[in-house]
């Protein structure tokens, strides 16, 4: 296999063999992100953490691109579209994601709020949605409402964290629609998007706490996981699914993130879930089953 074809799509039979594993792998890795961010924010402010994450991820992706010699955008308009998509899907999403956690929004709740993305996508997507899928989407939404309502009623619920989470949701939803139209190879697409995000973070860094980091083994573990496993690995899986699948089906995978994140949250940070919140989780899981039952494959 030569360098130019290393990152080309695999043959259909290979895709069919492995595609069923990609959604589960994506949910599992994506769910771990909030936990590692929360660990890392004990040693650095949000913008320093995001900057370092973008720096490492961008360097890795450009190394892949230079090695593969993949084609680049052919016009200034195409370059601008890819960069703007990255500013939403990567920079805006990650900035508000980190700020929400830094404002003490629990990782499980942040994941649940972001789980509203499939409903928004279904309303604006051009693809036809079956009745069973609509039932699953609204069951999932009902579960989100139960869990979020349970935590908003808490005496110290961080409204600033909630606002950041909603902005995070807006960025990733708009960016996902834009990403669907990009046909570049994933390493090139992501390298350009991350480069734009890195520049934005660098410009904003002096105005949002400056350089604040305490180097430690835990921080290095958190930074490495977020830079390589999430920003490169999980994001490539997400972009592949967006390119190959129905947007409603793809974004509905985010319904699977809250239960896994909440489990990690409980095991590592001991953040409890009430009976009401647990009931919401069950609705989310049942809704996801309806969305992805036979006949709605990615």
Secondary structure by P-SEA (a helix, b strand, c coil): cccccccccccaaaaaacccaaaaaaaaaaaaaaaaaaaaaacccaaaaaaaaaaaaaaaaaaaaaaacccccccaaaaaaaaaaaaaccaaaaaaaaaaaaacccaaaaaaaacaaaaaaaacccccccaaaaaaaaaaaaaaaaaaaaaaacccccaaaaaaaaaaaaaaaaaaaaaaaccccaaaaaaaaaaaaaaaaaaaccccccbbbbbcaaaaaaaaaaacccccaaaaaaaaaaacccaaaaaacccaaaaaaaaaaaacccccccaaaaaaaaaaaaaaaaaacccccc
